[in-house]
Amino acid sequence: MLWRLLAALSVLLGVIGAFLPVLPTVPFLLLAAWAAGRGWPELEAKLLAHPKYGPMIIHWREQGAVPRRAKWLASIMMCCSAVMLWFSPVPPWVRGSVWFTLIVVATWLWRRPEPAPPPDQGNQASAG
């Protein structure tokens, strides 16, 4: 029951994140798929079959891969957050801590592999 609750909450946050630029969608869907895999196989199957987010979940599970477009979007959003933080009235130690965290996350993200192309695409490119 707790796995289902975590999966449902994660899907809800992922849906909200699809409409709010400050809340990420895919990390919540990754968490939802993970939790659903432990207690809600039907939801896991639906998430994996989703036309837009399913491939991202599968790439993450199989290769730990993040598409380049997602890396750029996340990096741009982190830069926007850093700029907004610069102009907010927070103590310098808070600003520095958040900036350090954003740099660490961006470094980790860009070190993740990009999804390998399906085997079919490699053969078509060499044949054409």
KOLBARO-472142 format. One record per residue: chain; z, y, x of N, C-alpha, C, O, CB in turn. Coordinates in steps of 0.1 Angstrom, whole numbers, plus 5000, padded with zeros to 4 digits. Each point is the difference from the previous one (the first is absolute). Glycine has a CB too. Layout:
chain; n.zz; n.yy; n.xx; ca.zz; ca.yy; ca.xx; c.zz; c.yy; c.xx; o.zz; o.yy; o.xx; cb.zz; cb.yy; cb.xx
A; Z; Y; X; Z; Y; X; Z; Y; X; Z; Y; X; Z; Y; X
...
REM end
This chain:
chain; n.zz; n.yy; n.xx; ca.zz; ca.yy; ca.xx; c.zz; c.yy; c.xx; o.zz; o.yy; o.xx; cb.zz; cb.yy; cb.xx
A; 5000; 4988; 5008; 5000; 5012; 4992; 5000; 5013; 5009; 4993; 5009; 4996; 5019; 4978; 4986
A; 4995; 5012; 5029; 5001; 5012; 5009; 4986; 5003; 5006; 4996; 5011; 5002; 5029; 4984; 5002
A; 4968; 4994; 5000; 4987; 5001; 5006; 4991; 5007; 4990; 4992; 5009; 5003; 5011; 4971; 5011
A; 4997; 5016; 4973; 4992; 5006; 4990; 5004; 5015; 4998; 4991; 5009; 4998; 5007; 4969; 4990
A; 5014; 5025; 5012; 5005; 5014; 4999; 4994; 5009; 5011; 4995; 5010; 4998; 5026; 4982; 4990
A; 4981; 5002; 5025; 4995; 5008; 5011; 4985; 5001; 5000; 4994; 5011; 5003; 5025; 4980; 5010
A; 4974; 4999; 4982; 4985; 5000; 4999; 4996; 5011; 4990; 4991; 5008; 5002; 5007; 4968; 5005
A; 5009; 5024; 4981; 4996; 5009; 4989; 5003; 5014; 5005; 4992; 5009; 4997; 5013; 4974; 4986
A; 5007; 5020; 5023; 5003; 5013; 5005; 4990; 5005; 5010; 4996; 5012; 5000; 5028; 4983; 4996
A; 4972; 4996; 5013; 4990; 5004; 5010; 4987; 5003; 4994; 4993; 5010; 5005; 5019; 4975; 5011
A; 4983; 5007; 4974; 4988; 5003; 4994; 5001; 5014; 4993; 4990; 5008; 5001; 5005; 4967; 4996
A; 5016; 5028; 4996; 5002; 5012; 4993; 4999; 5012; 5010; 4993; 5010; 4998; 5021; 4979; 4985
A; 4993; 5010; 5029; 4999; 5010; 5010; 4986; 5001; 5006; 4996; 5012; 5003; 5028; 4984; 5002
A; 4969; 4993; 4996; 4986; 5001; 5005; 4991; 5007; 4990; 4992; 5008; 5004; 5012; 4971; 5008
A; 4998; 5019; 4975; 4992; 5007; 4990; 5003; 5014; 5000; 4991; 5009; 5000; 5009; 4971; 4986
A; 5013; 5024; 5015; 5003; 5014; 5001; 4994; 5006; 5013; 4995; 5011; 5000; 5027; 4985; 4988
A; 4978; 4997; 5023; 4995; 5004; 5012; 4985; 5003; 5000; 4994; 5007; 5007; 5024; 4981; 5004
A; 4975; 5005; 4980; 4985; 5002; 4998; 4997; 5014; 4995; 4989; 5005; 5001; 5008; 4970; 4995
A; 5013; 5031; 4997; 4998; 5013; 4994; 5007; 5011; 5007; 4997; 5012; 4999; 5000; 4977; 4980
A; 5013; 5008; 5029; 5008; 5010; 5008; 4996; 4998; 5015; 5003; 4990; 5006; 5016; 5010; 4977
A; 4976; 5011; 5023; 4996; 4998; 5014; 5011; 4999; 5010; 4998; 4996; 5011; 4983; 5017; 4983
A; 5032; 4990; 5001; 5011; 4999; 5010; 5006; 4986; 5000; 5009; 4997; 5008; 4996; 5027; 4988
A; 4991; 4967; 4995; 5005; 4986; 4999; 4989; 4990; 5003; 4990; 5000; 4993; 5027; 5008; 4990
A; 4985; 4984; 5027; 4989; 4991; 5004; 4999; 4988; 4990; 5010; 4996; 4993; 4993; 5010; 5031
A; 4985; 4989; 4974; 4997; 4990; 4990; 5000; 4986; 5007; 5008; 4991; 4995; 4979; 5025; 4991
A; 5006; 4982; 5024; 4998; 4987; 5006; 5013; 4994; 5006; 5002; 4988; 4997; 4975; 5019; 5008
A; 5031; 5000; 5001; 5013; 4994; 5005; 5008; 4994; 4988; 5006; 4989; 5002; 4994; 5026; 5017
A; 5000; 4991; 4970; 5007; 4995; 4989; 4993; 4988; 4994; 5007; 4991; 4995; 5002; 5032; 5000
A; 4978; 4977; 5005; 4993; 4988; 4995; 5001; 4988; 5010; 5001; 4989; 4996; 4983; 5026; 4992
A; 5017; 4988; 5025; 5003; 4989; 5010; 5014; 4994; 4997; 5001; 4988; 5000; 4984; 5024; 5017
A; 5025; 4997; 4980; 5013; 4995; 4997; 5000; 4992; 4987; 5006; 4990; 4998; 5004; 5029; 5014
A; 4982; 4986; 4978; 4999; 4993; 4987; 4994; 4986; 5002; 5005; 4991; 4994; 4993; 5032; 4994
A; 4991; 4976; 5019; 4994; 4987; 5003; 5009; 4991; 5007; 5001; 4988; 4996; 4977; 5023; 5004
A; 5030; 4994; 5009; 5009; 4992; 5008; 5011; 4994; 4990; 5003; 4988; 5000; 4992; 5025; 5021
A; 5011; 4996; 4971; 5011; 4996; 4991; 4994; 4991; 4989; 5006; 4990; 4997; 5006; 5031; 5008
A; 4976; 4982; 4990; 4994; 4992; 4990; 4997; 4986; 5005; 5001; 4990; 4993; 4989; 5030; 4997
A; 5007; 4979; 5023; 4997; 4987; 5006; 5012; 4991; 5000; 4999; 4988; 5002; 4984; 5022; 5012
A; 5029; 4996; 4985; 5012; 4992; 5000; 5006; 4997; 4986; 5009; 4992; 4999; 4996; 5018; 5023
A; 4990; 4997; 4968; 5005; 4998; 4987; 4991; 5003; 4988; 5005; 4999; 4988; 5016; 5005; 5023
A; 4967; 5000; 4991; 4991; 5004; 4989; 4986; 4997; 5005; 4992; 5010; 5002; 5024; 5007; 4989
A; 4980; 4970; 5010; 4986; 4997; 5005; 4989; 5006; 4992; 4989; 5003; 5006; 5021; 4976; 5002
A; 4992; 5023; 4979; 4989; 5006; 4992; 4997; 5014; 5004; 4989; 5004; 5001; 5018; 4981; 4980
A; 5004; 5023; 5022; 4998; 5014; 5004; 4994; 5000; 5014; 4991; 5008; 5003; 5028; 4999; 4983
A; 4985; 4984; 5023; 4995; 5000; 5013; 4985; 4997; 4999; 4992; 5007; 5007; 5030; 4985; 5003
A; 4973; 4999; 4982; 4986; 4997; 4998; 4992; 5012; 4995; 4989; 5003; 5005; 5017; 4973; 4991
A; 5000; 5031; 4995; 4994; 5012; 4995; 4998; 5011; 5010; 4990; 5006; 5002; 5020; 4989; 4976
A; 5001; 5007; 5030; 4999; 5010; 5011; 4990; 4996; 5011; 4992; 5009; 5004; 5032; 4996; 4992
A; 4975; 4982; 5007; 4990; 4996; 5010; 4986; 5001; 4995; 4991; 5001; 5008; 5026; 4983; 5002
A; 4981; 5014; 4977; 4987; 5001; 4994; 4996; 5014; 4996; 4988; 5002; 4996; 5016; 4975; 4995
A; 5004; 5033; 5011; 4997; 5014; 4996; 4988; 5004; 5009; 5000; 4999; 5012; 5024; 5006; 4981
A; 4966; 5001; 5001; 4988; 5004; 5007; 5002; 5010; 5011; 4993; 5000; 5011; 4994; 4995; 4969
A; 5023; 5015; 5018; 5002; 5010; 5010; 5011; 4997; 5010; 4998; 5001; 5012; 4994; 5015; 4971
A; 5019; 4979; 5012; 5012; 4998; 5009; 5001; 4986; 5005; 5007; 4997; 5010; 5004; 5021; 4977
A; 4983; 4972; 5006; 5001; 4986; 5004; 4995; 4998; 5014; 5007; 4993; 5008; 4990; 5001; 4969
A; 4992; 5011; 5027; 4995; 4998; 5014; 5010; 5005; 5010; 5002; 4995; 5011; 4975; 5006; 4981
A; 5029; 5011; 5005; 5010; 5006; 5010; 5012; 4991; 5002; 5005; 4998; 5011; 4987; 5025; 4982
A; 5012; 4971; 4996; 5012; 4991; 5000; 4996; 4988; 5008; 5008; 4995; 5009; 5001; 5013; 4969
A; 4980; 4986; 5020; 4995; 4988; 5007; 4998; 5003; 5015; 5005; 4992; 5008; 4984; 5000; 4971
A; 5005; 5019; 5024; 4998; 5004; 5014; 5014; 5001; 5007; 5002; 4996; 5012; 4976; 5016; 4983
A; 5032; 4994; 4998; 5013; 5002; 5006; 5006; 4987; 5003; 5006; 4997; 5010; 4997; 5025; 4978
A; 4997; 4969; 5002; 5006; 4987; 5001; 4993; 4991; 5011; 5007; 4994; 5007; 4999; 5007; 4968
A; 4981; 4999; 5025; 4993; 4992; 5010; 5000; 5005; 5014; 5000; 4992; 5010; 4986; 5000; 4971
A; 5012; 5021; 5020; 4997; 5006; 5013; 5010; 5011; 5004; 4999; 5005; 5012; 4977; 4989; 4985
A; 5033; 5010; 4994; 5008; 5012; 5003; 4991; 5012; 5002; 5004; 5010; 5007; 5014; 4976; 5003
A; 4971; 5015; 4983; 4990; 5010; 5002; 5001; 5011; 4990; 5004; 4998; 4988; 4981; 4985; 5021
A; 5011; 5029; 4995; 5000; 5012; 4992; 4986; 5006; 5002; 4996; 5003; 5011; 5029; 5001; 4991
A; 4968; 4999; 4987; 4987; 5006; 5001; 5001; 5014; 5006; 5009; 5007; 4998; 4983; 4980; 4982
A; 4997; 5017; 5027; 5000; 5013; 5007; 5001; 5012; 4990; 5007; 5009; 5003; 4979; 4980; 5015
A; 5008; 5009; 4971; 5001; 5011; 4990; 5015; 5002; 4996; 5004; 5012; 4998; 4973; 4983; 4993
A; 5030; 4994; 5007; 5015; 5001; 4996; 5008; 5007; 5012; 5009; 5007; 4997; 4988; 4972; 4988
A; 4999; 5017; 5027; 5007; 5006; 5012; 4998; 5015; 5000; 5009; 5008; 5002; 4988; 4971; 5011
A; 4990; 5026; 4985; 4998; 5014; 4999; 5007; 5007; 4989; 5006; 5011; 5002; 4971; 4984; 5008
A; 5022; 4999; 4978; 5007; 5006; 4989; 5015; 5002; 5002; 5006; 5010; 4998; 4976; 4980; 4987
A; 5024; 4999; 5020; 5015; 5000; 5003; 5003; 5011; 5010; 5010; 5007; 4999; 4992; 4968; 4995
A; 4990; 5026; 5017; 5002; 5009; 5010; 4999; 5015; 4995; 5008; 5008; 5004; 4983; 4975; 5013
A; 4999; 5019; 4975; 4998; 5014; 4994; 5012; 5003; 4992; 5005; 5011; 5000; 4970; 4986; 5000
A; 5029; 4994; 4992; 5012; 5002; 4991; 5013; 5003; 5008; 5008; 5009; 4997; 4981; 4977; 4985
A; 5012; 5007; 5029; 5012; 5002; 5009; 4999; 5014; 5006; 5010; 5006; 5002; 4992; 4969; 5002
A; 4986; 5029; 5001; 4998; 5013; 5005; 5004; 5011; 4990; 5006; 5010; 5004; 4976; 4981; 5012
A; 5013; 5007; 4972; 5003; 5010; 4989; 5015; 5001; 4998; 5006; 5011; 4998; 4972; 4984; 4991
A; 5029; 4993; 5011; 5014; 5000; 4999; 5007; 5007; 5011; 5010; 5008; 4998; 4989; 4971; 4990
A; 4996; 5019; 5024; 5006; 5007; 5012; 4998; 5015; 4999; 5010; 5008; 5004; 4986; 4971; 5010
A; 4993; 5025; 4982; 4997; 5015; 4999; 5009; 5006; 4989; 5006; 5010; 5002; 4970; 4987; 5005
A; 5025; 4996; 4981; 5009; 5005; 4990; 5015; 5001; 5005; 5007; 5009; 4996; 4977; 4981; 4986
A; 5020; 5000; 5025; 5013; 4999; 5005; 5003; 5012; 5010; 5011; 5005; 5001; 4989; 4970; 4996
A; 4990; 5029; 5010; 5001; 5011; 5010; 5004; 5013; 4993; 5008; 5008; 5005; 4975; 4981; 5009
A; 5012; 5013; 4974; 5003; 5012; 4993; 5011; 4999; 4990; 5003; 5009; 4993; 4973; 4996; 5009
A; 5031; 4984; 4998; 5012; 4998; 4991; 5012; 5003; 5007; 5001; 4999; 5012; 4987; 4984; 4975
A; 5022; 5022; 5006; 5013; 5004; 5006; 5009; 4988; 5002; 5011; 4999; 4994; 4987; 5023; 4995
A; 4999; 4970; 5021; 5008; 4988; 5003; 5005; 5002; 5015; 4994; 5007; 5007; 4993; 4978; 4977
A; 5024; 5009; 5019; 5005; 5001; 5013; 4990; 4994; 5011; 4993; 4991; 4996; 5031; 5008; 4995
A; 4976; 5007; 5020; 4990; 4995; 5010; 5002; 4985; 5003; 4990; 4993; 5003; 5010; 5030; 5007
A; 5012; 4972; 4990; 5002; 4985; 5003; 4993; 4992; 4989; 4995; 4989; 5003; 5026; 5016; 5009
A; 4979; 4999; 4976; 4993; 4993; 4989; 4985; 5000; 5002; 4994; 4990; 5000; 5025; 5016; 4984
A; 4976; 5006; 5019; 4986; 5002; 5003; 4996; 4991; 5011; 4990; 4992; 4999; 5010; 5031; 4993
A; 5007; 4977; 5019; 4997; 4992; 5012; 5001; 4985; 4997; 4991; 4992; 5004; 5017; 5026; 5010
A; 5002; 4978; 4978; 5001; 4986; 4997; 4988; 4995; 4991; 4995; 4989; 5002; 5030; 5013; 4999
A; 4971; 5006; 4990; 4989; 4996; 4991; 4987; 5000; 5008; 4992; 4991; 4999; 5020; 5019; 4981
A; 4986; 5000; 5028; 4988; 5000; 5008; 4999; 4988; 5010; 4990; 4993; 5001; 5010; 5032; 4998
A; 5012; 4972; 5007; 5000; 4988; 5008; 4997; 4987; 4993; 4992; 4992; 5004; 5025; 5019; 5010
A; 4988; 4988; 4974; 4997; 4988; 4991; 4986; 5000; 4996; 4994; 4989; 5001; 5029; 5012; 4990
A; 4971; 5010; 5006; 4985; 5000; 4996; 4992; 4996; 5012; 4990; 4993; 4999; 5014; 5025; 4984
A; 4999; 4987; 5029; 4993; 4996; 5012; 5001; 4985; 5003; 4990; 4994; 5003; 5014; 5029; 5006
A; 5008; 4972; 4989; 5001; 4985; 5003; 4992; 4992; 4989; 4994; 4991; 5004; 5030; 5013; 5006
A; 4977; 5000; 4978; 4993; 4993; 4989; 4985; 5001; 5003; 4992; 4990; 4998; 5026; 5015; 4985
A; 4977; 5007; 5020; 4985; 5002; 5003; 4996; 4991; 5011; 4989; 4994; 5000; 5012; 5030; 4991
A; 5007; 4976; 5020; 4997; 4992; 5012; 4999; 4985; 4996; 4991; 4993; 5003; 5020; 5024; 5012
A; 4999; 4978; 4977; 5000; 4986; 4996; 4988; 4998; 4991; 4993; 4989; 5002; 5032; 5010; 4999
A; 4972; 5010; 4990; 4988; 4998; 4991; 4987; 4999; 5007; 4992; 4991; 4997; 5021; 5021; 4986
A; 4985; 4997; 5027; 4987; 5000; 5007; 4999; 4988; 5010; 4989; 4997; 5005; 5010; 5028; 4993
A; 5012; 4968; 5005; 5000; 4988; 5008; 4997; 4988; 4992; 4997; 4989; 5006; 5019; 5022; 5010
A; 4984; 4990; 4971; 4997; 4988; 4992; 4985; 4998; 5001; 4992; 5009; 5001; 5027; 4996; 4983
A; 4977; 4982; 5015; 4986; 4997; 5001; 4993; 5004; 4987; 5006; 5002; 4989; 4998; 4979; 5026
A; 4983; 5021; 4985; 4992; 5002; 4988; 4995; 4987; 4995; 4998; 4991; 5008; 4995; 5032; 5000
A; 5005; 4976; 4979; 4995; 4987; 4995; 4987; 4995; 5006; 4991; 5008; 5002; 5020; 4998; 4977
A; 4989; 4982; 5025; 4987; 4994; 5005; 4990; 4999; 4989; 5004; 4997; 4989; 5009; 4990; 5029
A; 4974; 5015; 4985; 4990; 4999; 4990; 4999; 4985; 4996; 5002; 4991; 5008; 4985; 5030; 5001
A; 5009; 4977; 4978; 4998; 4986; 4996; 4989; 4993; 5009; 4991; 5007; 5004; 5016; 4999; 4972
A; 4994; 4981; 5026; 4990; 4993; 5008; 4986; 5003; 4996; 4991; 4999; 5008; 5026; 4984; 4996
A; 4981; 5018; 4983; 4986; 5002; 4994; 4993; 5013; 5006; 4989; 5000; 5003; 5018; 4988; 4976
A; 5001; 5023; 5022; 4995; 5013; 5004; 4995; 4999; 5015; 4990; 5006; 5003; 5025; 5006; 4981
A; 4992; 4981; 5024; 4996; 4999; 5014; 4987; 4993; 5001; 4991; 5004; 5009; 5032; 4995; 4998
A; 4974; 4990; 4986; 4987; 4993; 5000; 4989; 5008; 4995; 4989; 5000; 5005; 5024; 4979; 4992
A; 4990; 5029; 4992; 4989; 5009; 4994; 4996; 5010; 5010; 4988; 5004; 5000; 5021; 4991; 4977
A; 5000; 5011; 5030; 4997; 5011; 5009; 4992; 4995; 5012; 4990; 5007; 5004; 5031; 5004; 4990
A; 4981; 4977; 5011; 4992; 4995; 5011; 4987; 4995; 4995; 4990; 5000; 5008; 5031; 4994; 5004
A; 4977; 5002; 4975; 4988; 4995; 4995; 4990; 5012; 4996; 4988; 4998; 5000; 5024; 4982; 4992
A; 4994; 5032; 5005; 4992; 5011; 4996; 4995; 5008; 5010; 4993; 5010; 4998; 5020; 4990; 4982
REM end
